[in-house]
Structures are given as structure tokens and as C-alpha cells.
Amino acid sequence: MDLDLDDVADATAARATTWRAAGAQWTVERSPTTWKKPSVTAVWTTTHHALQLTVWTSGEAELDHLTVSTEVIATVAYDLSSLDDLANLLDDVTHRLTPPHARASPSVRHQIALHGPGPPQRLGDPET
């Protein structure tokens, strides 16, 4: 997929209200257009989490998620093949940023399978 980085920036901006409600602060920056593989990098921080997402025009994406209390970093690699994949990835970012008590229903909390090919796979959350 030849991903338009404007789509990434637009999709990120569309979730601003939800992320603000979760107490997140974030920045979004584009790499110089002269780079061999241009990208967009977004960084989110909350009291409990820090996330960094880099999406390249090739459709490759990488999400690093630090849980502050445990000092554990999880890295997830994605291969985006559509804008729906991008939307699903940003939904997963939202899930990671939203405290469990603020989610719609504790019974539907999920975790993401790490290093899986294709779109993220949801697994049952052991905290439920």
C-alpha cells in the first residue's frame, strides 16, 4: 500500500476529543519529504503510558507502548493495507490510552497480540 501521510494526520486529528478525555497529550510530526521512506510519528503520554507510533508511506507501522508502572515496553509491528487497517490501529492506540475504569464495558477489554502479521488480533484481557 502506498499510504498518504495526510490520511494518517487526519485520522489522528479525528480522535483528539477521545484522547483528551483519556488525559493524553500528544504530538504528530512528519519526517522530511527527502527521506527515502517518509513517515509520520505520533507520541502520546498519559500518567500511566507512553506510546510512539511511526507509520511509513509503505504501509509499515510500528507501535511502542511503555507502561510506566512496570517499565515494560511492548512493540507491535503492523502492515497496513487499507485505511480501515489504519483506523483499527488508531482504535488500538485509543484502547491503550483509555483507563480500564473509563471504558464502556469491562467485559469487552482486549489486548493486542504482539508481532502478528496483518491487522492486530484481539485477545482476552487478563485483567477482566
C-alpha positions in Angstrom: 0.0 0.0 0.0 1.2 3.5 -0.8 -0.1 5.3 2.2 -0.9 9.1 2.0 0.6 10.6 5.2 -2.1 13.2 5.1 -4.6 10.4 5.8 -2.6 9.4 8.9 -2.6 13.0 10.2 -6.3 13.4 9.5 -7.2 10.1 11.2 -5.1 11.1 14.2 -6.8 14.5 14.5 -10.2 12.9 14.3 -9.6 11.2 17.6 -8.5 14.3 19.5 -11.6 14.6 21.7 -11.4 11.0 22.8 -7.7 11.2 23.6 -8.1 14.4 25.5 -10.9 12.8 27.6 -8.4 10.0 28.4 -6.0 12.6 29.7 -3.5 12.1 26.9 -1.2 14.7 25.4 0.3 14.0 22.0 2.3 15.4 19.1 2.4 14.4 15.5 5.4 15.1 13.3 6.2 14.3 9.7 9.7 13.3 8.5 11.3 15.4 5.9 10.0 14.6 2.4 13.5 14.0 1.2 13.9 10.8 3.4 13.9 7.6 1.4 10.9 6.3 3.4 8.8 9.3 4.6 6.8 8.8 7.7 4.5 10.3 10.4 5.4 9.8 14.0 2.9 10.4 16.8 3.8 10.3 20.5 1.2 10.1 23.3 1.7 10.4 27.0 -0.5 9.9 30.0 0.2 9.4 33.7 0.4 5.6 33.1 1.5 5.2 29.5 3.8 6.5 26.7 3.2 5.4 23.2 5.1 6.1 20.0 3.6 5.2 16.6 5.6 5.5 13.3 3.7 5.0 10.0 5.6 4.9 6.7 4.3 5.6 3.3 4.9 1.9 2.5 2.1 0.9 5.0 4.6 -0.4 7.5 3.8 0.8 11.1 5.4 0.3 14.5 3.9 1.0 17.9 5.9 1.1 21.0 4.0 1.1 24.3 5.6 1.8 27.6 3.6 1.0 30.8 5.1 3.4 33.3 4.3 1.4 36.5 6.1 -1.8 35.2 8.6 -0.1 32.9 7.7 -2.7 30.3 7.8 -1.7 26.6 5.8 -3.7 24.1 6.5 -3.3 20.4 3.9 -4.2 17.8 4.6 -4.2 14.0 1.8 -3.7 11.5 1.5 -4.0 7.8 -1.3 -1.6 6.8 -3.1 -2.4 3.6 -6.1 -0.1 3.8 -7.4 2.9 5.6 -9.6 0.5 7.6 -6.3 -1.1 8.9 -5.1 2.4 9.9 -8.4 3.1 11.7 -8.1 -0.2 13.6 -4.6 0.6 14.6 -5.7 4.0 16.0 -8.6 2.3 17.8 -6.0 0.1 19.5 -4.0 3.2 20.5 -7.2 4.7 22.0 -7.8 1.4 23.8 -4.2 1.5 25.3 -4.6 5.1 26.4 -8.1 4.7 28.0 -8.0 3.7 31.7 -9.9 0.5 32.3 -12.5 2.2 34.6 -13.3 4.7 31.8 -14.0 2.1 29.1 -17.6 1.4 28.0 -17.7 -2.1 29.4 -15.0 -4.0 31.3 -16.2 -7.2 29.7 -15.0 -6.1 26.3 -11.5 -5.0 27.2 -8.8 -6.5 25.0 -5.1 -6.8 24.5 -3.3 -6.9 21.2 -1.3 -9.9 20.1 2.3 -8.8 19.7 4.3 -9.1 16.5 1.4 -10.6 14.5 1.3 -10.1 10.7 -1.6 -8.2 9.2 -4.2 -6.4 11.2 -4.0 -6.6 15.0 -5.6 -9.6 16.6 -7.6 -9.1 19.8 -7.1 -11.4 22.8 -9.0 -11.5 26.1 -7.6 -9.1 28.6 -6.3 -10.9 31.7 -7.4 -8.0 33.9 -11.1 -8.8 33.3 
